[in-house]
Amino acid sequence: MSMQASSPPASTPLTLESPGARAWRRLKARPSALVALGVIVLLIAMAVFAPLIAPYDPIKQNYLLVRKAPSWLHWMGTDEVGRDLLARVIWGARASLSAGVISVGIALLIGVPLGLIAGYRGGWTDALISRFTDAMLACPFLILAIALAAFLGPSLGNAMIAIGITATPIFVRLTRGQTLAIKTEDYIEAARAVGNPVHRIALRHILPNVLPSLLVQATLTVATAIIAEASLSFLGLGQQPPLPSWGSMLNAAQRFLTNAPWMAVWPGLAIFVSVICFNLLGDGLRDALDPRSK
Amino acid sequence: MFTLISKRLIQLLPTVFFVSVIIFSLQHLLPGDPAMIMAGEDNDPAVIAQIRAQYHLDQPIPVQYLFWIKGVLSGNLGESMRLKVAVSELVTTKLPVTLQLAVMAMIIALVIGVGLGILSAVYKGRALDSLVNVLGLIGISTPNFWLGIMLIFLFSVELGWLPASGYVSPFEDFWQSMRTTIMPAFVLGNAIAGVLMRHTRGAMLQALSSDYVRTARAKGLLERVVVIKHAMRNALTPVITLGALEFGTLLSGAVLTEQIFTIPGFGKLIVDAVFNRDYAVVQGVVLVTASTYILLNLLADIGYILVNPRLRD
């Protein structure tokens, strides 16, 4: 085998592709992830522009329209107090998506610094943070979220905090593991040798290398958080009535399955579509950001 | 091997300690004075003072923790404020119901997840593989409470085949018990089946491309024998271990599933306790689920050491 380096053909310019551009090129090659990204953008737009696109007021009751089947006037039908289901599904996207994103934001905000500290400092600090993380992971996710939400009090904000705290250990563990692997690299040694302070090494040299894994995990955790928020709202521990949320809509629908099954179909479908899209995008990002994939 | 198991046991001690600290801390998240919350509408200062003394709330927090952990270690998880029954008694009554559901769910998850995972790996890149992958993704992404409601609509409301709610113990009437638990067990097993399917597929693909499978094929063995006797046996060990770890997911899922199907198990116990502000019960349920998870984790580790000769040395 020849060890000689072959030069590129004269006609092909030698260009260096940035990691972001490479990831985007790889992601574009995965149609399922692209479709999922498109649907997520649509869902976000639906949540942001809910006041403009919702055909009716989501909380206005009309006792002349109680439990009406889907029709041209009410595409998804109406609920037990005559509210338009399409309007409630559109407004419900706000609660679900914001809960998904904000709770993951809370988990990142607490988990990443703790993981960086544990991985970089090692010793007792690492042992303490890691054992605490193990303890939190030992408590089943939803049960801990329910317990926290119950103790904090029922509201959407507290549900987000509960889900965020419960999701934190995943990010601590991930960041710690990556930091452990990265801190032994030569460029970190070099950064240390030239006298960079610890926080600069952590933020400027280690964190950017942990970001791809965090992005994948955060996308997948948004899916888990959306289900968790819907579960807490279903139990009455999340969004409080009359404000709409997909989980609380399903709770109400359960009582009217015999004569208004459509009430259960749409909010459930909305949760399912959002969750499957975040899962598909997470899987796609994992492949796109994996240095081993071409 | 004994040293390895002892090491794992010692490593678990700090985890168990932190779990107890987390669960003990839950009651301190309550806004306001816990004694006044426990007293409920009864705001007689004498009653509040008695509660404060009974639960050692007048002591510093580390002392309160010591009293609490001493009680827990002697099997005293406190008393339900609403039912006036020991939490340990409630747990021992409700846990078998959830365990029955969990075992049935795990059987369903293993049959569907492992079966489809093997098929997907054997037919890699073909239409069946794609179909199984889509099914796995749907399984993982379907909220189990929605699936439960849809199954009730189909099998109870529309077809009238199965009861929509209720529970019958298998010791009373086995078939009726199966009729009341098959839908919730399927709902619970569904999400885990998706996870197991993905892991089985991965493990089988790795096993099918290994040297010993190539050797078995070169010896002229039937493909069925190669898959079942050689690849599957090795691929399934980590999958079964993962199955044990997924038990925590089952307990989480049971909370909503039992609520939908009105099954008087562990999940319904915690939800009822949350709404009745019965905090000792909430703490007790979290403690038992976390302990069960830690124990299963340990058993999975030991099982892994036992079946993997390289780890025994």
Interface residues (C-beta under 8 A of the other chain):
Chain A: A127 R131 F132 D134 A135 M136 A138 C139 P140 F141 L142 I143 L144 I146 A147 L148 A150 F151 L152 G153 A223 I227 A230 S231 F234 L235 G236 L237 L250 A253 Q254 L257 T258 P261 A264 P267 G268 I271 F272 V275 I276 N279 L280
Chain B: P14 T15 V16 F17 F18 V19 V21 I22 I23 L26 Q27 L29 L30 P31 L137 I138 I140 S141 T142 P143 F145 W146 I149 M150 I152 F153 V157 G248 T249 L251 S252 G253 V255 L256 Q259 I260 I270 V271 V274 F275 Y279 V282 Q283 V285 V286 T289 A290 Y293 I294 N297
